[in-house]
Amino acid sequence: MPHNFKEELLFTGLMAGMMVLVMEAYNIAFYSGIDGSFLMKVIMGYPVALLVAALFDLLFVGPIAKGIFFKFMFSPKMEEKPYLIALGISSLMVLGMVTCMSVFGIVIEAGFSSLTLSNFGMTWIRNLVLALPLQLLIVGPIARMLLAKVQARNK
């Protein structure tokens, strides 16, 4: 896990970069299908979505998820198995980010008038179904491995 602000920025960039790319492609494919303009839509939307996701992560979701985890879920026994801490924080992060980015996606693609409870609920569930396993099984381990390599190089 990150030990300082520079590592936190790197870790967030890796995590958000990979998650946003996959989730954006998934949502575009779901709503528009995969056609000749698919790749261009993903490329065009990626920078803004990445910036929004990184800001949500660093300013809101990350601090709230860590606060909830360490206040309500953490037990000292978990320090013996650090993967439990990473799993708990990652799961809470996914719930928060799926919530924020689902709202963002709906508003960007269809406008505020499309932000209804039913539309949000369906979008949130659909995004959670992909985001949670993607984060826990693929993106999270890759980002932690790359961060560990950077940390080892800087020792």
PyRosetta script that sets phi, psi and omega in degrees:
from pyrosetta import init, pose_from_sequence

init()
pose = pose_from_sequence("MPHNFKEELLFTGLMAGMMVLVMEAYNIAFYSGIDGSFLMKVIMGYPVALLVAALFDLLFVGPIAKGIFFKFMFSPKMEEKPYLIALGISSLMVLGMVTCMSVFGIVIEAGFSSLTLSNFGMTWIRNLVLALPLQLLIVGPIARMLLAKVQARNK")
pose.set_psi(1, 156.8)
pose.set_omega(1, -178.2)
pose.set_phi(2, -61.8)
pose.set_psi(2, 141.7)
pose.set_omega(2, 179.7)
pose.set_phi(3, -106.3)
pose.set_psi(3, -13.2)
pose.set_omega(3, -179.3)
pose.set_phi(4, -151.5)
pose.set_psi(4, 177.6)
pose.set_omega(4, -175.6)
pose.set_phi(5, -65.0)
pose.set_psi(5, -37.8)
pose.set_omega(5, 179.0)
pose.set_phi(6, -62.4)
pose.set_psi(6, -43.8)
pose.set_omega(6, 177.8)
pose.set_phi(7, -68.3)
pose.set_psi(7, -34.7)
pose.set_omega(7, 177.0)
pose.set_phi(8, -62.7)
pose.set_psi(8, -41.7)
pose.set_omega(8, 177.4)
pose.set_phi(9, -64.6)
pose.set_psi(9, -42.8)
pose.set_omega(9, 178.3)
pose.set_phi(10, -62.0)
pose.set_psi(10, -49.0)
pose.set_omega(10, -178.4)
pose.set_phi(11, -61.7)
pose.set_psi(11, -44.4)
pose.set_omega(11, 178.2)
pose.set_phi(12, -62.9)
pose.set_psi(12, -42.4)
pose.set_omega(12, 178.1)
pose.set_phi(13, -60.9)
pose.set_psi(13, -44.4)
pose.set_omega(13, 178.6)
pose.set_phi(14, -63.7)
pose.set_psi(14, -50.1)
pose.set_omega(14, -176.2)
pose.set_phi(15, -64.2)
pose.set_psi(15, -52.4)
pose.set_omega(15, -178.3)
pose.set_phi(16, -65.7)
pose.set_psi(16, -39.6)
pose.set_omega(16, -179.2)
pose.set_phi(17, -57.9)
pose.set_psi(17, -47.4)
pose.set_omega(17, -179.3)
pose.set_phi(18, -72.2)
pose.set_psi(18, -44.6)
pose.set_omega(18, -177.8)
pose.set_phi(19, -63.9)
pose.set_psi(19, -44.7)
pose.set_omega(19, -178.4)
pose.set_phi(20, -63.0)
pose.set_psi(20, -43.0)
pose.set_omega(20, -179.1)
pose.set_phi(21, -59.4)
pose.set_psi(21, -49.8)
pose.set_omega(21, -178.0)
pose.set_phi(22, -68.5)
pose.set_psi(22, -45.5)
pose.set_omega(22, -176.9)
pose.set_phi(23, -67.2)
pose.set_psi(23, -36.9)
pose.set_omega(23, 178.1)
pose.set_phi(24, -65.1)
pose.set_psi(24, -46.2)
pose.set_omega(24, 178.3)
pose.set_phi(25, -60.4)
pose.set_psi(25, -42.2)
pose.set_omega(25, 178.8)
pose.set_phi(26, -59.8)
pose.set_psi(26, -47.7)
pose.set_omega(26, -177.9)
pose.set_phi(27, -70.0)
pose.set_psi(27, -39.3)
pose.set_omega(27, 176.9)
pose.set_phi(28, -63.8)
pose.set_psi(28, -43.5)
pose.set_omega(28, 178.2)
pose.set_phi(29, -62.3)
pose.set_psi(29, -39.2)
pose.set_omega(29, -179.0)
pose.set_phi(30, -66.1)
pose.set_psi(30, -46.4)
pose.set_omega(30, -175.3)
pose.set_phi(31, -83.2)
pose.set_psi(31, -37.9)
pose.set_omega(31, -173.2)
pose.set_phi(32, -111.5)
pose.set_psi(32, -14.3)
pose.set_omega(32, -175.4)
pose.set_phi(33, 82.9)
pose.set_psi(33, 173.7)
pose.set_omega(33, 178.8)
pose.set_phi(34, -104.6)
pose.set_psi(34, 111.2)
pose.set_omega(34, -180.0)
pose.set_phi(35, -137.7)
pose.set_psi(35, -163.6)
pose.set_omega(35, -177.9)
pose.set_phi(36, -64.2)
pose.set_psi(36, -21.9)
pose.set_omega(36, -178.5)
pose.set_phi(37, -98.9)
pose.set_psi(37, -0.8)
pose.set_omega(37, -175.6)
pose.set_phi(38, -56.4)
pose.set_psi(38, -54.0)
pose.set_omega(38, -177.1)
pose.set_phi(39, -61.5)
pose.set_psi(39, -40.1)
pose.set_omega(39, 179.2)
pose.set_phi(40, -65.3)
pose.set_psi(40, -39.5)
pose.set_omega(40, 177.4)
pose.set_phi(41, -62.2)
pose.set_psi(41, -42.2)
pose.set_omega(41, 179.1)
pose.set_phi(42, -64.2)
pose.set_psi(42, -47.5)
pose.set_omega(42, -178.5)
pose.set_phi(43, -63.3)
pose.set_psi(43, -41.6)
pose.set_omega(43, -177.4)
pose.set_phi(44, -69.2)
pose.set_psi(44, -37.7)
pose.set_omega(44, -177.5)
pose.set_phi(45, -84.0)
pose.set_psi(45, -18.3)
pose.set_omega(45, -172.9)
pose.set_phi(46, -59.9)
pose.set_psi(46, -49.0)
pose.set_omega(46, -176.6)
pose.set_phi(47, -58.9)
pose.set_psi(47, -44.4)
pose.set_omega(47, -179.1)
pose.set_phi(48, -68.5)
pose.set_psi(48, -43.8)
pose.set_omega(48, 179.5)
pose.set_phi(49, -62.8)
pose.set_psi(49, -38.8)
pose.set_omega(49, 178.9)
pose.set_phi(50, -65.6)
pose.set_psi(50, -44.1)
pose.set_omega(50, 179.2)
pose.set_phi(51, -62.2)
pose.set_psi(51, -46.2)
pose.set_omega(51, 179.7)
pose.set_phi(52, -62.9)
pose.set_psi(52, -44.9)
pose.set_omega(52, -179.9)
pose.set_phi(53, -63.0)
pose.set_psi(53, -43.1)
pose.set_omega(53, -179.9)
pose.set_phi(54, -63.6)
pose.set_psi(54, -41.3)
pose.set_omega(54, 178.3)
pose.set_phi(55, -65.5)
pose.set_psi(55, -46.0)
pose.set_omega(55, 176.6)
pose.set_phi(56, -57.7)
pose.set_psi(56, -45.5)
pose.set_omega(56, -177.8)
pose.set_phi(57, -61.7)
pose.set_psi(57, -53.1)
pose.set_omega(57, -174.9)
pose.set_phi(58, -71.3)
pose.set_psi(58, -38.2)
pose.set_omega(58, -172.0)
pose.set_phi(59, -93.0)
pose.set_psi(59, -31.2)
pose.set_omega(59, -173.2)
pose.set_phi(60, -124.6)
pose.set_psi(60, -65.6)
pose.set_omega(60, -170.0)
pose.set_phi(61, -63.5)
pose.set_psi(61, -46.2)
pose.set_omega(61, -179.2)
pose.set_phi(62, -58.8)
pose.set_psi(62, -55.6)
pose.set_omega(62, 179.5)
pose.set_phi(63, -60.6)
pose.set_psi(63, -39.1)
pose.set_omega(63, -180.0)
pose.set_phi(64, -68.0)
pose.set_psi(64, -45.8)
pose.set_omega(64, -179.6)
pose.set_phi(65, -61.4)
pose.set_psi(65, -44.5)
pose.set_omega(65, 179.4)
pose.set_phi(66, -66.4)
pose.set_psi(66, -38.9)
pose.set_omega(66, 177.6)
pose.set_phi(67, -62.1)
pose.set_psi(67, -46.5)
pose.set_omega(67, 178.5)
pose.set_phi(68, -62.6)
pose.set_psi(68, -45.4)
pose.set_omega(68, -178.2)
pose.set_phi(69, -60.3)
pose.set_psi(69, -51.3)
pose.set_omega(69, -174.7)
pose.set_phi(70, -74.2)
pose.set_psi(70, -21.7)
pose.set_omega(70, 178.9)
pose.set_phi(71, -85.8)
pose.set_psi(71, -39.2)
pose.set_omega(71, -171.0)
pose.set_phi(72, -114.1)
pose.set_psi(72, -20.9)
pose.set_omega(72, -171.6)
pose.set_phi(73, -115.8)
pose.set_psi(73, -28.5)
pose.set_omega(73, -174.0)
pose.set_phi(74, -68.5)
pose.set_psi(74, 139.8)
pose.set_omega(74, 169.6)
pose.set_phi(75, -133.5)
pose.set_psi(75, 146.2)
pose.set_omega(75, -178.5)
pose.set_phi(76, -56.2)
pose.set_psi(76, -26.0)
pose.set_omega(76, 178.3)
pose.set_phi(77, -62.6)
pose.set_psi(77, -25.6)
pose.set_omega(77, -179.3)
pose.set_phi(78, -65.1)
pose.set_psi(78, -23.4)
pose.set_omega(78, 179.9)
pose.set_phi(79, -63.6)
pose.set_psi(79, -23.8)
pose.set_omega(79, 176.4)
pose.set_phi(80, -73.2)
pose.set_psi(80, -23.9)
pose.set_omega(80, -179.7)
pose.set_phi(81, -130.0)
pose.set_psi(81, 80.4)
pose.set_omega(81, -174.5)
pose.set_phi(82, -58.2)
pose.set_psi(82, -23.3)
pose.set_omega(82, 179.6)
pose.set_phi(83, -63.8)
pose.set_psi(83, -26.3)
pose.set_omega(83, 176.7)
pose.set_phi(84, -67.0)
pose.set_psi(84, -36.2)
pose.set_omega(84, 177.0)
pose.set_phi(85, -66.6)
pose.set_psi(85, -47.2)
pose.set_omega(85, 179.4)
pose.set_phi(86, -61.5)
pose.set_psi(86, -40.9)
pose.set_omega(86, 179.9)
pose.set_phi(87, -64.1)
pose.set_psi(87, -43.7)
pose.set_omega(87, 180.0)
pose.set_phi(88, -65.3)
pose.set_psi(88, -48.5)
pose.set_omega(88, -179.9)
pose.set_phi(89, -65.0)
pose.set_psi(89, -42.9)
pose.set_omega(89, -179.9)
pose.set_phi(90, -61.1)
pose.set_psi(90, -41.1)
pose.set_omega(90, 179.7)
pose.set_phi(91, -63.6)
pose.set_psi(91, -44.2)
pose.set_omega(91, 177.7)
pose.set_phi(92, -65.8)
pose.set_psi(92, -37.6)
pose.set_omega(92, 177.9)
pose.set_phi(93, -62.1)
pose.set_psi(93, -43.0)
pose.set_omega(93, 179.8)
pose.set_phi(94, -61.7)
pose.set_psi(94, -44.4)
pose.set_omega(94, 179.3)
pose.set_phi(95, -59.2)
pose.set_psi(95, -44.5)
pose.set_omega(95, 180.0)
pose.set_phi(96, -68.5)
pose.set_psi(96, -44.4)
pose.set_omega(96, -178.2)
pose.set_phi(97, -69.4)
pose.set_psi(97, -37.9)
pose.set_omega(97, 176.8)
pose.set_phi(98, -62.2)
pose.set_psi(98, -39.6)
pose.set_omega(98, 178.3)
pose.set_phi(99, -62.4)
pose.set_psi(99, -53.3)
pose.set_omega(99, -177.7)
pose.set_phi(100, -64.1)
pose.set_psi(100, -46.9)
pose.set_omega(100, -174.7)
pose.set_phi(101, -75.5)
pose.set_psi(101, -23.6)
pose.set_omega(101, 173.5)
pose.set_phi(102, -67.2)
pose.set_psi(102, -43.0)
pose.set_omega(102, 175.9)
pose.set_phi(103, -61.2)
pose.set_psi(103, -48.2)
pose.set_omega(103, 179.5)
pose.set_phi(104, -55.8)
pose.set_psi(104, -48.5)
pose.set_omega(104, -177.8)
pose.set_phi(105, -62.1)
pose.set_psi(105, -43.6)
pose.set_omega(105, 179.6)
pose.set_phi(106, -62.8)
pose.set_psi(106, -46.5)
pose.set_omega(106, -178.0)
pose.set_phi(107, -65.4)
pose.set_psi(107, -43.6)
pose.set_omega(107, -178.9)
pose.set_phi(108, -66.2)
pose.set_psi(108, -42.4)
pose.set_omega(108, -175.5)
pose.set_phi(109, -81.0)
pose.set_psi(109, -35.3)
pose.set_omega(109, -171.9)
pose.set_phi(110, -130.0)
pose.set_psi(110, -4.3)
pose.set_omega(110, 178.8)
pose.set_phi(111, 90.5)
pose.set_psi(111, 165.5)
pose.set_omega(111, -177.5)
pose.set_phi(112, -60.1)
pose.set_psi(112, -32.8)
pose.set_omega(112, -177.6)
pose.set_phi(113, -64.7)
pose.set_psi(113, -20.2)
pose.set_omega(113, 178.9)
pose.set_phi(114, -87.5)
pose.set_psi(114, -3.9)
pose.set_omega(114, -178.4)
pose.set_phi(115, -83.9)
pose.set_psi(115, 74.6)
pose.set_omega(115, 177.5)
pose.set_phi(116, -101.7)
pose.set_psi(116, 163.3)
pose.set_omega(116, -179.3)
pose.set_phi(117, -61.4)
pose.set_psi(117, -42.1)
pose.set_omega(117, -178.9)
pose.set_phi(118, -68.6)
pose.set_psi(118, -42.7)
pose.set_omega(118, 178.9)
pose.set_phi(119, -64.0)
pose.set_psi(119, -44.5)
pose.set_omega(119, 178.4)
pose.set_phi(120, -62.6)
pose.set_psi(120, -46.0)
pose.set_omega(120, -178.7)
pose.set_phi(121, -59.7)
pose.set_psi(121, -44.8)
pose.set_omega(121, 179.6)
pose.set_phi(122, -66.7)
pose.set_psi(122, -41.8)
pose.set_omega(122, 179.3)
pose.set_phi(123, -64.8)
pose.set_psi(123, -43.4)
pose.set_omega(123, -178.8)
pose.set_phi(124, -61.3)
pose.set_psi(124, -47.4)
pose.set_omega(124, -179.9)
pose.set_phi(125, -63.7)
pose.set_psi(125, -46.1)
pose.set_omega(125, -179.9)
pose.set_phi(126, -60.3)
pose.set_psi(126, -41.0)
pose.set_omega(126, 179.2)
pose.set_phi(127, -70.6)
pose.set_psi(127, -39.2)
pose.set_omega(127, 179.5)
pose.set_phi(128, -62.5)
pose.set_psi(128, -38.4)
pose.set_omega(128, -179.1)
pose.set_phi(129, -58.7)
pose.set_psi(129, -34.4)
pose.set_omega(129, 177.4)
pose.set_phi(130, -91.7)
pose.set_psi(130, -42.6)
pose.set_omega(130, -171.5)
pose.set_phi(131, -65.5)
pose.set_psi(131, -39.9)
pose.set_omega(131, -176.0)
pose.set_phi(132, -64.9)
pose.set_psi(132, -53.9)
pose.set_omega(132, 177.3)
pose.set_phi(133, -66.2)
pose.set_psi(133, -35.1)
pose.set_omega(133, 177.7)
pose.set_phi(134, -58.5)
pose.set_psi(134, -46.4)
pose.set_omega(134, -179.6)
pose.set_phi(135, -67.6)
pose.set_psi(135, -48.9)
pose.set_omega(135, -173.2)
pose.set_phi(136, -73.9)
pose.set_psi(136, -32.3)
pose.set_omega(136, -173.7)
pose.set_phi(137, -102.8)
pose.set_psi(137, -24.5)
pose.set_omega(137, -173.9)
pose.set_phi(138, -123.4)
pose.set_psi(138, -66.4)
pose.set_omega(138, -171.8)
pose.set_phi(139, -66.1)
pose.set_psi(139, -47.1)
pose.set_omega(139, -179.9)
pose.set_phi(140, -57.5)
pose.set_psi(140, -52.4)
pose.set_omega(140, 178.4)
pose.set_phi(141, -60.5)
pose.set_psi(141, -38.6)
pose.set_omega(141, 178.6)
pose.set_phi(142, -64.9)
pose.set_psi(142, -46.5)
pose.set_omega(142, -179.3)
pose.set_phi(143, -63.5)
pose.set_psi(143, -41.0)
pose.set_omega(143, 178.5)
pose.set_phi(144, -66.6)
pose.set_psi(144, -37.5)
pose.set_omega(144, 178.0)
pose.set_phi(145, -64.5)
pose.set_psi(145, -45.4)
pose.set_omega(145, 179.8)
pose.set_phi(146, -65.5)
pose.set_psi(146, -40.1)
pose.set_omega(146, 176.5)
pose.set_phi(147, -62.7)
pose.set_psi(147, -42.2)
pose.set_omega(147, 179.1)
pose.set_phi(148, -62.0)
pose.set_psi(148, -37.4)
pose.set_omega(148, 178.2)
pose.set_phi(149, -65.4)
pose.set_psi(149, -42.1)
pose.set_omega(149, 177.5)
pose.set_phi(150, -63.9)
pose.set_psi(150, -44.3)
pose.set_omega(150, -179.8)
pose.set_phi(151, -62.8)
pose.set_psi(151, -41.0)
pose.set_omega(151, 179.3)
pose.set_phi(152, -66.2)
pose.set_psi(152, -37.0)
pose.set_omega(152, 179.7)
pose.set_phi(153, -68.3)
pose.set_psi(153, -30.2)
pose.set_omega(153, -176.9)
pose.set_phi(154, -87.8)
pose.set_psi(154, 0.0)
pose.set_omega(154, -179.6)
pose.set_phi(155, -79.1)
pose.dump_pdb("model.pdb")
